[in-house]
Amino acid sequence: MTSAPLASRLRVPSGPLFFPVTAYGPDGALDLDTFRAHVRGGIEAGAAAVFACCGTGEFHALTPEEFQECVAAAVDETAGRVPVVAGAGYGTALAVRYARLAEEAGADGLLAMPPYLVVAGQEGLIRHYTELAAATSLDVIVYQRDNAVLTPESVVELARADGVIGFKDGLGDMDLMQRTVSAVRSEVPGDFLYFNGLPTAELTGLAYRGIGVTLYSSAVFCFAPDIALAFHRAFNAGTPEGDAVVNRLVDGFYRPFVELRALGRGYAVSLVKAGVRLGGLDVGPVRPPLHEPADEHVKRLAELVEQGRALLGDAKGTV
Ligand SMILES: O=CCCC(=O)C(=O)O
């Protein structure tokens, strides 16, 4: 068990960053046993970190009590082998409450989900994230998406703030992200972490690597860990052979998956959860306001996973 700082444990991950789904029983109640099995399976498959109760984990749908139970279960299942990062969101008061619940549950860090509803200005967003980082001993990764879009100047200020160790981009504006990476590199000494945090981050992995962002979140790891691991190995090889495998997986699996995911609102969560069920673990449905994917889309997902696995034979031995 290591007590190394979170940033050093995430900087060069030995495997994918795992964003588990949250399991519910037939009655819609939290199913901790199945959630534990899902987390255990991801760790045994090679996850380098567990990001519990984040977007894919339906942070928005959990009560504070359920949130703390899930984070504690993830901490227990990892047993210090890999870090557990927990979501913390809504307005500052609630985000701080979630942060304290995560700290009590033994989490190693926080992923700062966007504030709720309001489209705040930069001054308010900076106050929000710095107050969240000051509220507990947990380091914070700021998550840019939806109503939480930051200017490069704001990220420079946050990179200087105590307890803010990284920035996860879920927006996908490469011009903005390049200007942000450049501004922080020019003005803040140290090694700030950046993550490609798009819903299916592997699709744009090479583009983000081109601007120096090599860390990414993997939702595919939830339901097709073998495909996500093959991608991770090839992507991190940084060789022409590895990049050729990356492109084969993008062409034959990730692009068609992203195009399928685009067919339904909330599919970045509900289709991933259906994929976990296809793999044999009954994690239950999504909670409202999300809805279940159409049967034909789930059938197509099963076909895509088989198509992706067929590509793994080609990748064997390449990386
Ligand atoms: O690529 C996966 C995105 C997962 C994520 O960012 C989240 O669950 O919050």
The ligand as an ORCA input file, in Angstrom:
! r2SCAN-3c Opt
* xyz 0 1
  O     -13.987      8.215    -21.130
  C     -14.737      8.176    -20.154
  C     -15.285      9.359    -19.514
  C     -15.696      9.039    -18.125
  C     -15.801     10.265    -17.316
  O     -15.191     11.234    -17.597
  C     -16.671     10.254    -16.158
  O     -17.194      9.195    -15.854
  O     -16.810     11.310    -15.538
*
